[in-house]
Amino acid sequence: MAHIINHPLIKHKLTQLRRKTTSTRNFRDRISEIAGLMCYEILRDLPLKEVKVETPMDVIVSGELKKEVLLVPILRAGLGMVDGITNLIPDARIGHIGIVRNELTLEPEPYYKKLPTLIDKAVIMVLDPMLATGGSASLAITILKDKGASTIKLVCIVGAPEGVKKIEEDYPDVEIYLAALDEGLDKKGNILPGLGDAGNRLFGTK
């Protein structure tokens, strides 16, 4: 199921992301800020456990997160979303999956995988600013499920209907979170109107 997170601050910052004159530094900041703002809604259903807390005045029973949160950015653009979320969840562990498109087959292929243990017990947030064809995200989810992951949330800034459809068909149990659902893809697989190449804009490369 795809969720579009509508909030005035997110829309405001997304407008700045889309603007082609936005500097590398500002683009990086906005990606991080949007990820943090989205995090509140994405983790709304996290289960809590009861804990006893001694305050300066009394002893009470309160709540703490019951499950660990694991962030898995898809390299390299997904790295831009990590800080915005770890600012809110500093104890979150971070795995990495690198995926590249094979120039001959045009299919996504993994080139790097480094994941923590016990991912079967964690709430996993797969991070990638762009959900275009959905190929890379689907492969990342496959890798995680092969490792035993059960609770996966795909978090993207901008998505295309084609990518949403692929994830829904491949993994209907994975919830998709977007700041915006754009019109579609051009002939080269770029999201329209999109943000351009998020990786290049994040890191100042061409």
N, C-alpha and C positions, 0 to 999 in steps of 0.2 A: 504494500500500500504506500502510495506517495503522499507526503504531507508538504504543503507549501506554507512556510512560516511567514505570515504577514505581520510586519511591525514597522511603524514609521521610521525608527532608527535604522533598521536593516535596509529599508528601501532607500533611505537617504545615502547610506554608505555604498550601497550597490550602484547607485547613480554615479558616484565618484569612481568606482571600479570600472564601469563601462566607458567612461570618458577617455579617449585615446591620448589626451595630453597629461593624464595623471602620471606623476613621477614614479620611479621604481620604489622609492621609500614610502610614498603615500599609498601605492597599490598594496605593498606588503602590509602596511598598518591596517588598511581597510579589510583585507582578507582575514587577518588575525581577529580584528574586532567583530566582524560578522560571525565568525566561527564561535566566538565567545557568547555572543547574543543568542545564537541558535541553540547553544548548549542548554540553556535554561529549559526550553521547550522539549528538546530531544530527550532529556533525562527526567522528565516530569514523572514517569512511572517507575523510577528506580525504587526497589524495595528497601525498607529500613529495618533495622534491628533495634530493640530496646536496650538502652544502657543506663546505668545509674551514674549520675553526675553530681559531684559536690561543688556547689557554687560558693561564693564568699558568704552567702546568707543561709543556705539550706541545702538539702539533698533532694534531687528530683530524678524522675525517670524520663529520659529524652530519647531521641533517635539518631542513629548514625547509619551510613550506607552499609547495606548488608552484603552487596556484591562489589567486587573490584571492577574498576573501569579500565579498559585497555584501549589505547588509541593505536590505530594502524594506518598511517599515511601511505598513500601510493606515491612512490617516488617519481618525479621529484616535487611536483606542484603541491602534493598533499602536505609537505612539510610546512607550508605557509599557514596552515590551519592549526598546527599543534599548540603554539604558545597561547593563543587566545583561549583554548580549552584548559590547558594546564595551569593557567592563571587562576582558574576556578577550582580545578581538581588537581592540586599539586602532587598528590600521591599516585596519580594515574601512571601505569606503566605504558611503555611505548614500544611497539614492534614496527618493523619496516618491510614493505614489499616493493621491489623494483620491477616494473613491467615496461617492455619495449615492443613496438610493432615490428614483426619480421617483414623486411622490405620485399621479400619474394612472395610470401603467402598472404601478407597483410594481416596476419593473425597476431594477437598479443601473446608475448612470451615472457615468462619471469626470468630476470637476470640476477635477482638478489632477494633472499628471504632470511629474516632474523626475527623470530617470534619468542616471547616469554613462554614459560611453562604454565600449566594449569589454565589454558585459555578456555577450556570447557566450562569453567565456573565463572567466567568474567562476562561483563557486558562490553561488547566490542563495537567501537565506532570506527568504521572505515572512512578515511578522509581523502577527498579529491575535489578540488574546486569545480571541476567540469565533469558533467555526466553527458557525454556525447553519444557515441554508438552503444556504450555500455559494455564493450568487450573487456576493457581493463578491469572495471569494477567487478564484473562477473567472474573473471579469472581470480582476482584477489579473494572473493568470497569462497570460491572453490578451494583455494589453498587453505583458508581458515577452517572451512568445514572438514577438510581432510585431516586437520590437526585436532578435530574434536569440538570446534566452536559451535555453540547452539544459539546464542543471543547476539545477533549482528544487526547493527544499524548503519546504513549507508548515508553519509553526510556529504552533501555537495552544495556549492554556492548556486551554480546555474546548471540547469539540466535541459535536455531536449526530449520531446515525446518518444523518439526512437530509443533512447537509452533507458528511459523509464520502463517502456514496454519490454525490453530485453530482460531487465532485472526482474520484473514482475513475472515473466514467463519462466526464467531460469530458477529463480528463488522467491516464490511467493510468500515465504515466511520472513523475508528480510524487509524491514521498513525503510523507506527512502525519505530523506528530509532535504528539502531544497529551499533556498531563499527566493528563487524565481524559476518558473518553467517557461522556457523561451519557445520561439516559433518552430524551430526544426533545424535540420542540418543542410549545409550546402553540398555540392558534388564532391568536395574533398573531405567531408565529415566534420567540418567546423560548425559550431553552434551559431545560429543567427537569432538575434543580433549579437549575443554572446559578450565575451570580454577580450577576445583575441587569444593569443597563446598565453595561458596563465603562468606556465613555467618561465617563459622568457620574460614576462613582465614582472614576475616576482624577483628574479635573480639578475635582471639587466642583461640577458643574453639574447642572441639572435639566432 
